[in-house]
């Protein structure tokens, strides 16, 4: 895997095109992280994470000063309450329903099942995307005490983490301009929390 530091798109001429060199990047279901951040992620996942070194370069081809790794959290816990978690099915107004009525469920060919099946070895099932979630309820009795960060079983591409994990990750983040930050969405209102965050960042 090869990764090239991105350049910033910014309205201020002094920042536009500036290379974004950070020790941590998040891409849906995996991270690109420096070795200290990689160690933190792996340890936080109680060892249930996969890390592979990545060829990281500046866009002029120069190799990064430190080692970077692609890290995927493998720890999966079936803990989302599908009856109590609520999705908004409408893009305009509100049309609320429980997750269990809005699951994506696909029967897979044997070739795809090997890679993507998460039910009975033959099907892929997924909860609605966080951007449509009105509220998410967890079955806390199914979450082990040492679970700081994990992937919900039927929510691929999403991670749930404790506030202690978020604080630990934020304290390790570094980057350009005002510094890179990590942030999480409140499970009581993910989409509303995201709107507020985007407004505050503007």
C-alpha positions in Angstrom: 0.0 0.0 0.0 1.2 3.5 -0.9 0.0 6.7 0.7 0.9 10.3 -0.3 0.5 13.2 2.0 -2.4 15.3 0.8 -2.4 19.0 0.1 -4.9 21.4 1.8 -7.7 23.1 -0.1 -8.2 26.3 1.7 -9.7 29.8 0.8 -6.7 31.6 2.4 -3.8 31.8 -0.1 -1.2 31.2 2.6 -2.8 27.8 3.5 -4.1 26.7 0.1 -2.0 23.9 -1.3 0.0 23.4 1.9 1.0 19.8 2.4 -0.9 18.1 5.3 1.7 16.1 7.2 0.1 14.5 10.2 0.7 11.4 12.3 -2.9 10.1 12.0 -5.5 9.9 9.2 -8.9 8.1 9.2 -10.4 6.5 6.1 -13.8 4.9 6.9 -12.8 1.6 8.3 -9.0 1.9 8.7 -6.4 4.4 9.8 -3.0 5.6 8.5 -0.9 6.2 11.6 2.6 6.8 12.7 4.1 4.0 14.9 3.3 5.6 18.3 -0.3 6.2 17.2 -0.5 2.7 15.7 0.7 1.2 19.0 -2.0 3.2 20.8 -4.8 1.9 18.4 -3.7 -1.7 18.6 -3.4 -1.6 22.4 -6.8 0.1 22.7 -8.4 -2.6 20.6 -7.2 -5.2 23.2 -4.8 -6.5 20.5 -7.7 -7.1 18.1 -6.3 -4.9 15.3 -4.3 -5.5 12.2 -1.3 -3.2 11.3 0.7 -3.3 8.0 3.5 -0.9 7.2 2.7 1.5 4.4 5.0 3.3 1.9 4.3 6.9 2.8 5.7 9.7 0.7 5.5 13.5 0.1 4.1 14.4 -3.3 7.6 15.0 -4.7 8.4 11.4 -4.0 10.5 11.9 -0.9 10.0 9.2 1.7 8.3 10.2 5.0 10.7 10.7 8.0 9.0 8.2 10.1 7.3 4.8 9.6 3.5 4.7 9.0 1.1 1.8 9.2 -2.4 1.0 7.9 -4.4 0.0 11.0 -7.8 -1.7 11.0 -9.7 -2.4 14.2 -10.8 -6.0 14.0 -12.6 -6.2 17.3 -16.3 -6.6 16.5 -19.1 -6.6 19.1 -22.8 -7.3 18.5 -24.2 -4.5 20.7 -26.4 -2.2 18.7 -30.0 -2.4 19.8 -31.8 -2.7 16.5 -35.3 -2.1 18.1 -34.4 1.0 20.1 -31.9 2.7 17.6 -33.8 5.1 15.4 -33.2 6.1 11.8 -34.6 9.1 9.9 -35.7 7.7 6.5 -36.4 11.1 5.1 -34.0 13.7 3.7 -36.6 16.4 4.3 -38.5 16.5 7.6 -38.7 13.4 9.8 -39.8 9.8 9.0 -38.5 7.9 12.0 -38.3 4.1 12.3 -36.2 1.5 14.2 -33.0 0.3 12.7 -34.4 -3.2 12.4 -36.8 -2.0 9.7 -34.1 -0.3 7.7 -31.3 -2.9 7.5 -29.3 -3.5 4.3 -29.4 -7.2 3.7 -27.7 -8.8 0.7 -27.3 -12.5 -0.3 -23.7 -13.0 -1.5 -22.1 -15.2 -4.1 -19.6 -17.7 -2.6 -16.7 -15.6 -3.9 -18.0 -12.4 -2.2 -19.2 -14.3 0.9 -15.6 -15.2 1.8 -14.8 -11.5 2.1 -18.0 -9.8 3.2 -20.5 -12.2 4.8 -21.3 -11.4 8.4 -24.5 -13.5 8.8 -24.6 -17.3 8.3 -21.5 -17.2 6.1 -23.7 -16.1 3.1 -25.2 -12.7 3.8 -24.1 -9.1 4.4 -26.2 -7.2 6.9 -25.7 -3.5 7.8 -27.4 -0.9 9.9 -28.2 2.5 8.3 -25.3 5.0 7.9 -24.6 7.3 10.9 -25.7 10.3 8.8 -29.2 9.0 8.8 -29.2 7.9 12.5 -31.4 9.9 14.8 -30.2 8.0 17.9 -28.2 4.9 18.6 -28.9 2.7 21.6 -26.3 0.1 22.7 -26.9 -3.1 24.7 -24.3 -2.3 27.3 -24.4 -5.8 28.9 -22.9 -7.2 25.7 -19.9 -4.8 25.7 -16.9 -6.1 27.7 -15.4 -3.9 30.3 -12.1 -3.6 28.4 -13.7 -2.5 25.1 -12.3 1.0 24.4 -12.8 0.9 20.6 -14.5 -1.6 18.4 -16.6 -2.1 15.3 -20.3 -3.0 15.9 -21.0 -6.3 14.2 -23.7 -5.1 11.8 -22.3 -1.6 11.3 -19.3 -2.0 8.9 -17.3 1.2 8.4 -18.3 2.6 11.8 -16.4 2.5 15.1 -17.7 3.0 18.6 -15.2 4.2 21.2 -15.1 5.4 24.8 -14.5 9.1 25.7 -11.2 7.9 27.3 -10.1 6.5 23.9 -11.0 9.7 22.1 -9.1 11.8 24.7 -6.1 9.5 24.3 -6.1 9.7 20.6 -6.6 13.5 20.5 -3.6 13.9 22.8 -1.5 12.1 20.3 -2.6 13.9 17.2 -0.4 16.4 15.5 -0.6 18.3 12.2 -0.4 21.5 10.3 -1.9 24.9 10.9 -3.9 24.7 14.2 -3.2 21.0 14.5 -5.2 17.9 13.5 -8.0 16.9 15.8 -10.0 13.7 16.4 -13.7 13.9 17.1 -16.5 11.6 17.9 -20.3 11.9 17.4 -22.6 11.5 20.3 -24.7 8.4 20.0 -27.8 10.2 21.3 -27.9 12.4 18.1 -25.1 11.6 15.6 -26.4 13.6 12.7 -27.2 16.6 14.9 -23.9 16.4 16.6 -22.1 16.4 13.2 -24.1 19.5 12.0 -23.1 21.3 15.1 -19.4 20.3 14.8 -19.3 21.4 11.2 -20.9 24.8 12.1 -18.4 25.2 15.0 -15.4 24.4 12.7 -16.5 27.0 10.2 
